[in-house]
Amino acid sequence: NKSQLVEAVALDANISKVDARKAVDAIIRVTVHSLRQGERLTLTGLGTFTRTLGRNPRTGAPVKIPPRKAIKFRPTAEVE
């Protein structure tokens, strides 16, 4: 969850939990803003967030899906 992420970021970056929470909140805001604008957001080493475009099953025509229901995350391929 978010509080565990904040704690892990604080420990890994050797910063305060307050600063870590600000950083995590900023990442979330930027991600949401980008997706609302229809942009793709790629975080190298993590994956890609995109809004998806649905298809009408009868015609195959593209159909916009409301963003609140259509966020897609594709993880980065594992690096060995």
Biopython code that builds the backbone (N, CA, C, O; Angstrom):
import numpy as np
from Bio.PDB.StructureBuilder import StructureBuilder

atoms = [
    (1, "ASN", "N", (0.836, -1.186, 0.000)),
    (1, "ASN", "CA", (0.000, 0.000, 0.000)),
    (1, "ASN", "C", (0.882, 1.252, 0.000)),
    (1, "ASN", "O", (2.110, 1.169, 0.039)),
    (2, "LYS", "N", (0.229, 2.396, -0.045)),
    (2, "LYS", "CA", (0.971, 3.643, -0.197)),
    (2, "LYS", "C", (1.908, 3.925, 0.976)),
    (2, "LYS", "O", (3.039, 4.367, 0.771)),
    (3, "SER", "N", (1.449, 3.676, 2.195)),
    (3, "SER", "CA", (2.312, 3.970, 3.344)),
    (3, "SER", "C", (3.552, 3.073, 3.353)),
    (3, "SER", "O", (4.626, 3.510, 3.766)),
    (4, "GLN", "N", (3.414, 1.841, 2.906)),
    (4, "GLN", "CA", (4.574, 0.946, 2.805)),
    (4, "GLN", "C", (5.523, 1.427, 1.716)),
    (4, "GLN", "O", (6.742, 1.358, 1.872)),
    (5, "LEU", "N", (4.964, 1.912, 0.616)),
    (5, "LEU", "CA", (5.788, 2.453, -0.464)),
    (5, "LEU", "C", (6.560, 3.668, 0.032)),
    (5, "LEU", "O", (7.757, 3.794, -0.225)),
    (6, "VAL", "N", (5.882, 4.557, 0.739)),
    (6, "VAL", "CA", (6.536, 5.756, 1.278)),
    (6, "VAL", "C", (7.681, 5.356, 2.210)),
    (6, "VAL", "O", (8.773, 5.919, 2.137)),
    (7, "GLU", "N", (7.427, 4.393, 3.075)),
    (7, "GLU", "CA", (8.470, 3.950, 3.999)),
    (7, "GLU", "C", (9.658, 3.340, 3.253)),
    (7, "GLU", "O", (10.811, 3.599, 3.597)),
    (8, "ALA", "N", (9.371, 2.531, 2.234)),
    (8, "ALA", "CA", (10.441, 1.902, 1.456)),
    (8, "ALA", "C", (11.253, 2.948, 0.699)),
    (8, "ALA", "O", (12.478, 2.843, 0.626)),
    (9, "VAL", "N", (10.588, 3.953, 0.138)),
    (9, "VAL", "CA", (11.291, 5.021, -0.581)),
    (9, "VAL", "C", (12.168, 5.802, 0.395)),
    (9, "VAL", "O", (13.316, 6.120, 0.085)),
    (10, "ALA", "N", (11.631, 6.108, 1.561)),
    (10, "ALA", "CA", (12.401, 6.856, 2.564)),
    (10, "ALA", "C", (13.664, 6.100, 2.960)),
    (10, "ALA", "O", (14.743, 6.684, 3.056)),
    (11, "LEU", "N", (13.521, 4.799, 3.187)),
    (11, "LEU", "CA", (14.689, 4.001, 3.575)),
    (11, "LEU", "C", (15.695, 3.882, 2.437)),
    (11, "LEU", "O", (16.898, 4.039, 2.646)),
    (12, "ASP", "N", (15.203, 3.605, 1.233)),
    (12, "ASP", "CA", (16.099, 3.397, 0.096)),
    (12, "ASP", "C", (16.831, 4.676, -0.301)),
    (12, "ASP", "O", (18.013, 4.640, -0.643)),
    (13, "ALA", "N", (16.129, 5.803, -0.254)),
    (13, "ALA", "CA", (16.731, 7.075, -0.672)),
    (13, "ALA", "C", (17.379, 7.815, 0.498)),
    (13, "ALA", "O", (17.960, 8.885, 0.313)),
    (14, "ASN", "N", (17.281, 7.244, 1.700)),
    (14, "ASN", "CA", (17.838, 7.874, 2.889)),
    (14, "ASN", "C", (17.306, 9.299, 3.067)),
    (14, "ASN", "O", (18.065, 10.246, 3.270)),
    (15, "ILE", "N", (15.960, 9.420, 2.983)),
    (15, "ILE", "CA", (15.293, 10.702, 3.174)),
    (15, "ILE", "C", (14.194, 10.507, 4.219)),
    (15, "ILE", "O", (13.874, 9.381, 4.600)),
    (16, "SER", "N", (13.628, 11.616, 4.672)),
    (16, "SER", "CA", (12.562, 11.535, 5.677)),
    (16, "SER", "C", (11.286, 10.981, 5.037)),
    (16, "SER", "O", (11.104, 11.039, 3.821)),
    (17, "LYS", "N", (10.411, 10.444, 5.888)),
    (17, "LYS", "CA", (9.129, 9.940, 5.384)),
    (17, "LYS", "C", (8.294, 11.081, 4.804)),
    (17, "LYS", "O", (7.537, 10.877, 3.855)),
    (18, "VAL", "N", (8.429, 12.275, 5.369)),
    (18, "VAL", "CA", (7.695, 13.439, 4.846)),
    (18, "VAL", "C", (8.128, 13.722, 3.412)),
    (18, "VAL", "O", (7.286, 13.930, 2.539)),
    (19, "ASP", "N", (9.425, 13.732, 3.167)),
    (19, "ASP", "CA", (9.929, 13.980, 1.812)),
    (19, "ASP", "C", (9.568, 12.826, 0.873)),
    (19, "ASP", "O", (9.241, 13.050, -0.293)),
    (20, "ALA", "N", (9.627, 11.617, 1.372)),
    (20, "ALA", "CA", (9.266, 10.459, 0.550)),
    (20, "ALA", "C", (7.790, 10.525, 0.164)),
    (20, "ALA", "O", (7.431, 10.242, -0.979)),
    (21, "ARG", "N", (6.926, 10.903, 1.129)),
    (21, "ARG", "CA", (5.490, 11.019, 0.827)),
    (21, "ARG", "C", (5.251, 12.090, -0.231)),
    (21, "ARG", "O", (4.421, 11.905, -1.121)),
    (22, "LYS", "N", (5.973, 13.215, -0.142)),
    (22, "LYS", "CA", (5.843, 14.278, -1.154)),
    (22, "LYS", "C", (6.237, 13.748, -2.528)),
    (22, "LYS", "O", (5.579, 14.053, -3.523)),
    (23, "ALA", "N", (7.300, 12.963, -2.588)),
    (23, "ALA", "CA", (7.762, 12.409, -3.862)),
    (23, "ALA", "C", (6.748, 11.416, -4.427)),
    (23, "ALA", "O", (6.427, 11.463, -5.615)),
    (24, "VAL", "N", (6.249, 10.530, -3.593)),
    (24, "VAL", "CA", (5.262, 9.541, -4.049)),
    (24, "VAL", "C", (3.989, 10.250, -4.506)),
    (24, "VAL", "O", (3.433, 9.905, -5.549)),
    (25, "ASP", "N", (3.522, 11.234, -3.741)),
    (25, "ASP", "CA", (2.327, 11.991, -4.126)),
    (25, "ASP", "C", (2.536, 12.698, -5.462)),
    (25, "ASP", "O", (1.627, 12.740, -6.291)),
    (26, "ALA", "N", (3.724, 13.252, -5.674)),
    (26, "ALA", "CA", (4.024, 13.931, -6.935)),
    (26, "ALA", "C", (3.995, 12.954, -8.104)),
    (26, "ALA", "O", (3.469, 13.279, -9.168)),
    (27, "ILE", "N", (4.549, 11.768, -7.918)),
    (27, "ILE", "CA", (4.541, 10.755, -8.980)),
    (27, "ILE", "C", (3.110, 10.369, -9.323)),
    (27, "ILE", "O", (2.766, 10.220, -10.495)),
    (28, "ILE", "N", (2.289, 10.208, -8.313)),
    (28, "ILE", "CA", (0.887, 9.851, -8.545)),
    (28, "ILE", "C", (0.170, 10.969, -9.301)),
    (28, "ILE", "O", (-0.557, 10.700, -10.257)),
    (29, "ARG", "N", (0.368, 12.225, -8.880)),
    (29, "ARG", "CA", (-0.270, 13.362, -9.559)),
    (29, "ARG", "C", (0.145, 13.439, -11.028)),
    (29, "ARG", "O", (-0.700, 13.621, -11.905)),
    (30, "VAL", "N", (1.440, 13.303, -11.297)),
    (30, "VAL", "CA", (1.938, 13.374, -12.673)),
    (30, "VAL", "C", (1.371, 12.229, -13.509)),
    (30, "VAL", "O", (0.999, 12.425, -14.665)),
    (31, "THR", "N", (1.308, 11.042, -12.925)),
    (31, "THR", "CA", (0.770, 9.882, -13.637)),
    (31, "THR", "C", (-0.692, 10.111, -13.995)),
    (31, "THR", "O", (-1.093, 9.903, -15.140)),
    (32, "VAL", "N", (-1.488, 10.537, -13.024)),
    (32, "VAL", "CA", (-2.916, 10.779, -13.262)),
    (32, "VAL", "C", (-3.102, 11.872, -14.306)),
    (32, "VAL", "O", (-3.926, 11.733, -15.210)),
    (33, "HIS", "N", (-2.342, 12.956, -14.188)),
    (33, "HIS", "CA", (-2.451, 14.057, -15.153)),
    (33, "HIS", "C", (-2.115, 13.578, -16.570)),
    (33, "HIS", "O", (-2.840, 13.885, -17.517)),
    (34, "SER", "N", (-1.039, 12.841, -16.713)),
    (34, "SER", "CA", (-0.627, 12.343, -18.028)),
    (34, "SER", "C", (-1.700, 11.452, -18.637)),
    (34, "SER", "O", (-2.025, 11.579, -19.818)),
    (35, "LEU", "N", (-2.245, 10.554, -17.832)),
    (35, "LEU", "CA", (-3.271, 9.644, -18.347)),
    (35, "LEU", "C", (-4.540, 10.393, -18.714)),
    (35, "LEU", "O", (-5.181, 10.063, -19.712)),
    (36, "ARG", "N", (-4.912, 11.391, -17.933)),
    (36, "ARG", "CA", (-6.101, 12.202, -18.270)),
    (36, "ARG", "C", (-5.908, 12.950, -19.576)),
    (36, "ARG", "O", (-6.874, 13.204, -20.294)),
    (37, "GLN", "N", (-4.671, 13.304, -19.889)),
    (37, "GLN", "CA", (-4.359, 14.002, -21.143)),
    (37, "GLN", "C", (-4.262, 13.030, -22.316)),
    (37, "GLN", "O", (-4.050, 13.448, -23.454)),
    (38, "GLY", "N", (-4.415, 11.741, -22.042)),
    (38, "GLY", "CA", (-4.326, 10.741, -23.096)),
    (38, "GLY", "C", (-2.903, 10.324, -23.415)),
    (38, "GLY", "O", (-2.656, 9.645, -24.411)),
    (39, "GLU", "N", (-1.972, 10.730, -22.572)),
    (39, "GLU", "CA", (-0.564, 10.405, -22.808)),
    (39, "GLU", "C", (-0.214, 9.044, -22.229)),
    (39, "GLU", "O", (-0.898, 8.534, -21.341)),
    (40, "ARG", "N", (0.831, 8.483, -22.731)),
    (40, "ARG", "CA", (1.407, 7.243, -22.201)),
    (40, "ARG", "C", (2.515, 7.639, -21.243)),
    (40, "ARG", "O", (3.259, 8.584, -21.504)),
    (41, "LEU", "N", (2.628, 6.920, -20.137)),
    (41, "LEU", "CA", (3.686, 7.204, -19.177)),
    (41, "LEU", "C", (4.520, 5.949, -18.995)),
    (41, "LEU", "O", (4.032, 4.923, -18.521)),
    (42, "THR", "N", (5.788, 6.047, -19.378)),
    (42, "THR", "CA", (6.694, 4.915, -19.247)),
    (42, "THR", "C", (7.723, 5.215, -18.166)),
    (42, "THR", "O", (8.420, 6.228, -18.215)),
    (43, "LEU", "N", (7.805, 4.318, -17.193)),
    (43, "LEU", "CA", (8.813, 4.415, -16.149)),
    (43, "LEU", "C", (9.805, 3.292, -16.401)),
    (43, "LEU", "O", (9.511, 2.124, -16.149)),
    (44, "THR", "N", (10.965, 3.646, -16.894)),
    (44, "THR", "CA", (11.978, 2.666, -17.240)),
    (44, "THR", "C", (12.287, 1.789, -16.027)),
    (44, "THR", "O", (12.519, 2.287, -14.926)),
    (45, "GLY", "N", (12.284, 0.502, -16.247)),
    (45, "GLY", "CA", (12.545, -0.439, -15.174)),
    (45, "GLY", "C", (11.298, -0.864, -14.423)),
    (45, "GLY", "O", (11.350, -1.786, -13.609)),
    (46, "LEU", "N", (10.168, -0.201, -14.687)),
    (46, "LEU", "CA", (8.916, -0.547, -14.010)),
    (46, "LEU", "C", (7.872, -0.987, -15.014)),
    (46, "LEU", "O", (7.397, -2.121, -14.961)),
    (47, "GLY", "N", (7.509, -0.096, -15.932)),
    (47, "GLY", "CA", (6.508, -0.445, -16.932)),
    (47, "GLY", "C", (5.868, 0.783, -17.539)),
    (47, "GLY", "O", (6.360, 1.901, -17.377)),
    (48, "THR", "N", (4.759, 0.566, -18.246)),
    (48, "THR", "CA", (4.069, 1.625, -18.967)),
    (48, "THR", "C", (2.600, 1.660, -18.580)),
    (48, "THR", "O", (1.923, 0.632, -18.551)),
    (49, "PHE", "N", (2.118, 2.874, -18.281)),
    (49, "PHE", "CA", (0.709, 3.111, -18.014)),
    (49, "PHE", "C", (0.097, 3.744, -19.260)),
    (49, "PHE", "O", (0.668, 4.681, -19.818)),
    (50, "THR", "N", (-1.052, 3.247, -19.701)),
    (50, "THR", "CA", (-1.753, 3.827, -20.839)),
    (50, "THR", "C", (-3.248, 3.769, -20.604)),
    (50, "THR", "O", (-3.740, 2.969, -19.808)),
    (51, "ARG", "N", (-3.967, 4.635, -21.315)),
    (51, "ARG", "CA", (-5.418, 4.496, -21.384)),
    (51, "ARG", "C", (-5.685, 3.563, -22.545)),
    (51, "ARG", "O", (-4.997, 3.621, -23.564)),
    (52, "THR", "N", (-6.665, 2.715, -22.400)),
    (52, "THR", "CA", (-6.938, 1.754, -23.456)),
    (52, "THR", "C", (-8.094, 2.207, -24.333)),
    (52, "THR", "O", (-8.941, 2.997, -23.917)),
    (53, "LEU", "N", (-8.109, 1.701, -25.526)),
    (53, "LEU", "CA", (-9.174, 1.954, -26.471)),
    (53, "LEU", "C", (-9.864, 0.625, -26.715)),
    (53, "LEU", "O", (-9.260, -0.321, -27.220)),
    (54, "GLY", "N", (-11.134, 0.566, -26.350)),
    (54, "GLY", "CA", (-11.879, -0.677, -26.529)),
    (54, "GLY", "C", (-12.327, -0.857, -27.965)),
    (54, "GLY", "O", (-12.193, 0.054, -28.782)),
    (55, "ARG", "N", (-12.845, -1.997, -28.267)),
    (55, "ARG", "CA", (-13.350, -2.304, -29.602)),
    (55, "ARG", "C", (-14.760, -2.855, -29.487)),
    (55, "ARG", "O", (-15.069, -3.645, -28.595)),
    (56, "ASN", "N", (-15.606, -2.422, -30.409)),
    (56, "ASN", "CA", (-16.941, -2.980, -30.494)),
    (56, "ASN", "C", (-16.790, -4.419, -30.957)),
    (56, "ASN", "O", (-16.229, -4.651, -32.028)),
    (57, "PRO", "N", (-17.271, -5.403, -30.187)),
    (57, "PRO", "CA", (-17.060, -6.796, -30.562)),
    (57, "PRO", "C", (-17.737, -7.197, -31.872)),
    (57, "PRO", "O", (-17.294, -8.135, -32.535)),
    (58, "ARG", "N", (-18.797, -6.501, -32.248)),
    (58, "ARG", "CA", (-19.504, -6.845, -33.501)),
    (58, "ARG", "C", (-18.813, -6.281, -34.734)),
    (58, "ARG", "O", (-18.697, -6.950, -35.760)),
    (59, "THR", "N", (-18.352, -5.020, -34.614)),
    (59, "THR", "CA", (-17.800, -4.360, -35.802)),
    (59, "THR", "C", (-16.278, -4.229, -35.768)),
    (59, "THR", "O", (-15.644, -4.048, -36.807)),
    (60, "GLY", "N", (-15.706, -4.320, -34.595)),
    (60, "GLY", "CA", (-14.266, -4.116, -34.466)),
    (60, "GLY", "C", (-13.884, -2.649, -34.429)),
    (60, "GLY", "O", (-12.703, -2.313, -34.342)),
    (61, "ALA", "N", (-14.895, -1.756, -34.495)),
    (61, "ALA", "CA", (-14.633, -0.318, -34.485)),
    (61, "ALA", "C", (-14.145, 0.109, -33.099)),
    (61, "ALA", "O", (-14.621, -0.404, -32.086)),
    (62, "PRO", "N", (-13.191, 1.054, -33.055)),
    (62, "PRO", "CA", (-12.699, 1.531, -31.760)),
    (62, "PRO", "C", (-13.801, 2.236, -30.976)),
    (62, "PRO", "O", (-14.641, 2.924, -31.556)),
    (63, "VAL", "N", (-13.793, 2.063, -29.667)),
    (63, "VAL", "CA", (-14.749, 2.700, -28.776)),
    (63, "VAL", "C", (-13.966, 3.248, -27.596)),
    (63, "VAL", "O", (-13.180, 2.529, -26.980)),
    (64, "LYS", "N", (-14.181, 4.539, -27.276)),
    (64, "LYS", "CA", (-13.491, 5.106, -26.116)),
    (64, "LYS", "C", (-14.101, 4.522, -24.847)),
    (64, "LYS", "O", (-15.321, 4.427, -24.709)),
    (65, "ILE", "N", (-13.228, 4.135, -23.931)),
    (65, "ILE", "CA", (-13.643, 3.612, -22.634)),
    (65, "ILE", "C", (-13.336, 4.695, -21.614)),
    (65, "ILE", "O", (-12.248, 5.271, -21.642)),
    (66, "PRO", "N", (-14.280, 4.989, -20.704)),
    (66, "PRO", "CA", (-13.978, 6.022, -19.705)),
    (66, "PRO", "C", (-12.673, 5.712, -18.964)),
    (66, "PRO", "O", (-12.450, 4.568, -18.567)),
    (67, "PRO", "N", (-11.801, 6.726, -18.770)),
    (67, "PRO", "CA", (-10.494, 6.493, -18.171)),
    (67, "PRO", "C", (-10.548, 5.835, -16.796)),
    (67, "PRO", "O", (-9.635, 5.095, -16.430)),
    (68, "ARG", "N", (-11.605, 6.096, -16.034)),
    (68, "ARG", "CA", (-11.666, 5.508, -14.702)),
    (68, "ARG", "C", (-11.764, 3.996, -14.745)),
    (68, "ARG", "O", (-11.537, 3.324, -13.739)),
    (69, "LYS", "N", (-12.104, 3.459, -15.912)),
    (69, "LYS", "CA", (-12.243, 2.017, -16.044)),
    (69, "LYS", "C", (-11.222, 1.417, -16.994)),
    (69, "LYS", "O", (-11.214, 0.206, -17.213)),
    (70, "ALA", "N", (-10.365, 2.247, -17.555)),
    (70, "ALA", "CA", (-9.549, 1.737, -18.646)),
    (70, "ALA", "C", (-8.076, 2.097, -18.553)),
    (70, "ALA", "O", (-7.465, 2.458, -19.559)),
    (71, "ILE", "N", (-7.503, 2.006, -17.382)),
    (71, "ILE", "CA", (-6.067, 2.224, -17.256)),
    (71, "ILE", "C", (-5.397, 0.864, -17.390)),
    (71, "ILE", "O", (-5.805, -0.118, -16.769)),
    (72, "LYS", "N", (-4.371, 0.836, -18.207)),
    (72, "LYS", "CA", (-3.661, -0.414, -18.445)),
    (72, "LYS", "C", (-2.216, -0.239, -18.014)),
    (72, "LYS", "O", (-1.599, 0.791, -18.285)),
    (73, "PHE", "N", (-1.684, -1.243, -17.345)),
    (73, "PHE", "CA", (-0.274, -1.221, -16.957)),
    (73, "PHE", "C", (0.394, -2.444, -17.566)),
    (73, "PHE", "O", (-0.050, -3.577, -17.377)),
    (74, "ARG", "N", (1.448, -2.196, -18.284)),
    (74, "ARG", "CA", (2.244, -3.287, -18.855)),
    (74, "ARG", "C", (3.623, -3.230, -18.231)),
    (74, "ARG", "O", (4.372, -2.282, -18.469)),
    (75, "PRO", "N", (3.975, -4.245, -17.424)),
    (75, "PRO", "CA", (5.279, -4.223, -16.769)),
    (75, "PRO", "C", (6.420, -4.360, -17.768)),
    (75, "PRO", "O", (6.266, -4.961, -18.831)),
    (76, "THR", "N", (7.559, -3.797, -17.410)),
    (76, "THR", "CA", (8.770, -3.937, -18.200)),
    (76, "THR", "C", (9.199, -5.404, -18.200)),
    (76, "THR", "O", (9.086, -6.095, -17.188)),
    (77, "ALA", "N", (9.685, -5.858, -19.330)),
    (77, "ALA", "CA", (10.185, -7.230, -19.400)),
    (77, "ALA", "C", (11.310, -7.397, -18.389)),
    (77, "ALA", "O", (12.119, -6.490, -18.193)),
    (78, "GLU", "N", (11.358, -8.552, -17.755)),
    (78, "GLU", "CA", (12.412, -8.794, -16.775)),
    (78, "GLU", "C", (13.783, -8.773, -17.425)),
    (78, "GLU", "O", (13.987, -9.324, -18.507)),
    (79, "VAL", "N", (14.699, -8.138, -16.759)),
    (79, "VAL", "CA", (16.081, -8.108, -17.232)),
    (79, "VAL", "C", (16.861, -9.119, -16.410)),
    (79, "VAL", "O", (16.803, -9.118, -15.180)),
    (80, "GLU", "N", (17.580, -9.967, -17.094)),
    (80, "GLU", "CA", (18.346, -11.003, -16.382)),
    (80, "GLU", "C", (19.759, -10.578, -16.164)),
    (80, "GLU", "O", (20.545, -11.325, -15.582)),
]
sb = StructureBuilder()
sb.init_structure("model")
sb.init_model(0)
sb.init_chain("A")
sb.init_seg("    ")
for serial, (resi, resn, name, xyz) in enumerate(atoms, 1):
    if name == "N":
        sb.init_residue(resn, " ", resi, " ")
    sb.init_atom(name, np.array(xyz, "f"), 0.0, 1.0, " ", f" {name:<3s}", serial, name[0])
structure = sb.get_structure()
